[in-house]
Amino acid sequence: MKAIILARVSSKEQEDNNSIPSQTRRLLEYAEKYSLEVIDTYQLVESSTKTNRKKFSELITRIKESPEKIALVTDTIDRLQRGFRESVMLDELRSQNRIELHFMRENLIICETSNSSELLRWDMGVMFAKSYVTQLSDNVKRSTEQKRKNGEWSGKAPFGYNNIDLENSKKWIIPDTTNSHIVVSMYQWYATSSYSMKEIRQKLINEYELNLAISQIDRILKNKFYFGVMHIKGNDYPHVYDPIISKTLFEEVQNVKAGHNKKVFKYAGLPFHYRGLIRCGDCGCSITPEYQKGHDYYHCTQYKGKHGAKWMREEELTKQLKKAFQAIQIAPEDYDAVKAILKTSHDDKIKYKSQNIAHLQAELSKIQNRLDRLHEVYLDGDIDKESYKAKAEEYKSIRDSLKNKLNAVDGADDKFYKMIEYFIEIGQKAPSLLESSEMEERRLLINLVLQNLTLHGEQLRWEYKKPFDILYQTAQSQNWLGMRDSNPR
């Protein structure tokens, strides 16, 4: 009888373990023993539980098209199938006397004349194989769910982290020294509202020689893993690894993303200084830029209905914005007073930060001690498993919250010093900064100082962000010394 040998493994790892050659050798010896003429050998690397078994389907098609009966020789029943889906098709071929199934290890041959006992052995073999797969799947699901509850990540860590092996063979994840810094930079840039993802991509190329696709940048900027949360199949699980950013910074970025996704600008790909920064004071629609006759013009999109909106040249908008920065310029005679105020604020900030960090670290140490004691009590048998798990989850949640607060303190510290730096520089030479800045820096400067920019006819209006609103108020009153008793923090 003509015979086809089937050797199968479920994964690439099993293939690397020399399993297929071993199966093939045994099956060839079996075929020779029973005088079967082997016309082909199928060596498959595919799961028997998949709905679409491409190679297996090709094998069955070949048997159906064969003019002679074929003996299909395989190592065990579960090498051929692990479910009853294929049984109907194979049994039909068997009843038509077009196939014989040889299961070497079970010492079982299924053919047209097989009795009910032999067919039952086949069905039982399939049932046990299916049961094993189901049990294995359940074990994997339970293990995966337990890892999630323990705050452990399965698989490759996101960009910015490294997968490592600890001495006890346990898998762990740590921040990558370089890439974690890049992730922080990306979040900080985007949180300013001054950079699109395309502009961030270019900054990564210029500053880090890193070429990421915009889709990769988008995934990074919405991945909760960076502040301590695993998002899996619609559910959030706090993880046990060191966060890279604070939850506050993550939420700031999501708010900016939500704002950018409201409208798609017709000319969004062109380089305009004030693209996306101004809205119409009459209808609330975006003020969109357009290049006409050698000049950049801005006008209302009038999506909500035409209302006679005027077109303004970019140079005119720049003139009006220059007035906004002139209004917060510090007079030379007041500069020493401003420095004194900032020094007082700086001293207060250092004192506040050190007190806050000391408090958070003490609380973190206290919670960790409680976790350690709880584990000892559980090992001693003084607390049941359910109570232990519930209390451990509570302590871990508090611990993760404290870690996020510590990160937030450091993040706030970075923002504070950056604000002080800009505060002094802008206060000294605000108007010239606007005119001399490149497009990227100009947009950053406007977003740092101004908010709610609206165009009413040909008049641009704005509000000052904190603390520049204080600069404006005091610059108008020329009463810097009156601020010395205030608490800028």
C-alpha positions, 0 to 999 in steps of 0.5 A, spaced: 500 500 500 502 507 498 503 511 504 504 518 506 508 519 513 506 525 517 511 528 522 508 534 526 510 539 532 506 545 534 512 550 535 518 552 532 522 551 539 519 543 538 522 543 531 529 546 534 529 540 539 530 535 533 523 532 534 521 532 527 527 528 525 526 523 530 518 522 529 520 521 521 525 515 523 521 511 527 515 512 522 520 510 516 522 504 520 514 502 522 513 503 514 518 498 512 516 493 517 509 493 515 511 493 507 508 500 506 511 504 500 512 511 502 511 516 497 512 522 501 513 525 508 510 531 510 513 535 516 509 540 519 510 545 524 503 548 526 498 547 531 493 542 531 488 546 534 488 552 529 482 552 525 486 553 518 491 548 518 494 550 511 499 544 510 494 539 513 489 541 508 494 540 503 495 533 505 488 531 505 487 534 498 492 530 496 489 523 499 482 525 496 485 526 489 489 520 489 487 514 485 489 509 490 488 508 497 493 511 502 496 509 508 497 515 513 502 513 518 503 518 524 506 517 531 500 518 535 493 520 535 495 527 537 500 528 532 494 528 527 489 531 531 487 534 537 479 535 536 473 532 533 473 537 527 477 533 522 474 526 525 468 527 520 472 528 514 477 522 516 472 518 517 468 519 511 475 517 507 475 511 511 468 509 510 470 510 502 476 505 503 480 511 500 485 512 507 488 508 512 490 511 519 496 508 522 497 510 529 504 507 531 505 508 538 497 506 540 498 500 535 492 502 532 490 501 525 483 505 523 480 502 516 474 501 512 473 494 516 475 497 523 470 494 528 466 499 534 472 497 539 477 500 534 473 506 532 472 507 540 479 507 541 480 512 536 475 517 539 477 516 546 484 518 543 482 524 540 478 526 546 484 525 551 488 529 546 483 535 546 482 534 554 489 535 554 489 541 550 484 544 554 487 543 560 493 546 558 490 552 555 486 553 562 493 552 566 496 558 561 490 562 562 490 561 570 498 563 570 497 569 565 491 572 570 495 570 576 501 574 573 497 580 571 494 580 578 501 580 581 503 586 576 508 582 572 508 583 564 508 577 559 512 578 553 517 583 550 517 590 554 515 596 551 520 601 548 524 604 554 525 598 558 529 592 557 527 584 559 532 581 563 533 574 567 535 575 575 539 570 578 533 566 581 531 565 573 525 570 574 524 574 568 524 582 570 523 588 566 528 595 568 528 602 564 533 602 559 538 607 561 538 611 554 531 609 551 527 611 558 530 618 557 528 619 550 521 616 552 521 622 558 523 627 552 517 625 548 512 626 553 515 633 555 515 635 548 508 633 546 505 636 553 507 643 551 502 643 545 508 646 541 510 639 537 506 635 532 508 627 532 511 629 525 515 634 529 517 630 535 519 624 529 524 630 526 527 632 533 528 624 535 532 624 528 536 630 530 538 629 537 538 622 538 539 619 531 533 615 532 528 614 526 521 612 529 515 611 525 509 616 527 505 610 529 510 608 533 511 615 537 503 615 537 503 608 541 509 610 546 505 617 547 498 613 549 502 607 553 500 607 560 505 602 562 510 608 562 507 610 569 505 604 572 499 600 569 499 595 564 493 595 559 491 588 557 484 587 553 481 593 555 483 592 563 488 596 567 493 592 572 498 596 576 505 593 574 511 592 579 516 595 575 519 602 575 515 607 572 519 612 567 514 618 567 508 620 572 501 619 571 500 627 571 505 627 565 501 622 562 494 625 563 497 632 560 499 628 554 492 625 553 489 632 553 493 635 548 492 629 544 485 629 545 485 637 542 489 635 536 484 630 534 478 635 534 480 637 527 484 635 521 487 642 518 487 642 510 494 645 510 497 641 516 503 639 512 505 646 511 510 650 515 506 655 518 508 659 525 501 659 528 498 653 525 493 650 530 494 656 535 488 660 534 481 660 534 475 664 531 472 669 536 466 669 533 464 662 532 469 658 535 472 654 529 479 654 527 483 659 524 487 656 518 493 658 514 493 658 507 499 660 502 497 666 497 500 670 492 507 670 496 504 671 503 501 666 509 494 668 510 490 666 516 482 666 516 476 662 519 474 655 516 467 658 517 465 650 518 459 653 522 457 658 517 459 664 513 460 670 517 464 675 513 471 672 516 477 677 514 483 674 512 490 676 515 497 676 513 502 672 518 506 679 519 500 682 522 499 677 527 506 677 529 505 684 530 499 683 535 503 678 539 509 682 540 505 687 543 503 681 548 510 680 550 512 687 550 506 688 556 510 683 560 517 686 559 521 687 566 523 694 566 531 694 568 530 698 574 525 692 577 530 686 575 533 686 582 527 685 585 524 680 580 531 676 582 530 677 589 522 674 589 525 668 585 530 666 590 525 666 595 521 662 591 527 657 589 529 657 597 521 655 599 521 650 593 527 646 595 525 646 602 518 644 600 521 638 596 525 635 601 520 635 606 515 632 601 520 627 599 522 625 606 515 624 607 513 620 601 520 615 602 518 614 609 511 612 607 514 608 602 518 604 607 513 603 612 508 600 606 514 595 604 515 593 611 508 591 612 508 587 605 514 584 608 511 582 615 505 580 611 509 575 607 512 572 613 505 571 617 502 568 611 509 563 610 508 562 618 500 560 616 497 565 621 493 568 615 489 564 610 491 565 602 485 569 600 486 574 606 493 575 604 492 576 597 487 581 599 491 585 603 497 584 599 494 587 593 492 593 598 499 594 600 501 594 593 496 599 590 498 604 596 506 603 594 505 604 587 501 610 588 507 613 593 512 611 587 508 615 582 507 621 587 515 621 588 516 621 580 511 627 580 515 631 585 521 630 581 517 632 574 514 638 578 522 640 580 524 639 572 518 644 570 519 649 576 527 650 574 525 650 566 519 655 568 524 660 572 529 660 566 524 662 561 521 667 566 527 671 567 529 670 560 522 672 557 521 678 562 528 681 560 527 680 552 520 678 551 519 681 544 525 680 541 525 673 543 518 672 539 521 675 533 528 672 533 525 665 534 525 659 529 518 657 528 519 651 533 521 655 538 516 661 537 510 656 537 513 653 544 514 660 547 507 662 545 504 656 548 508 657 554 506 664 555 499 665 552 492 661 552 485 662 549 488 666 543 482 668 539 481 672 533 475 677 533 475 680 526 482 683 525 483 683 533 487 678 536 486 677 543 489 672 549 490 670 556 496 670 560 498 663 563 501 663 570 505 665 572 506 670 566 499 673 568 503 676 574 508 679 570 503 682 566 499 685 572 505 687 576 509 690 569 503 694 568 503 697 575 510 697 576 510 695 583 515 689 583 516 690 591 509 689 593 510 682 591 516 680 596 511 678 601 507 673 596 508 666 596 509 664 589 509 657 590 
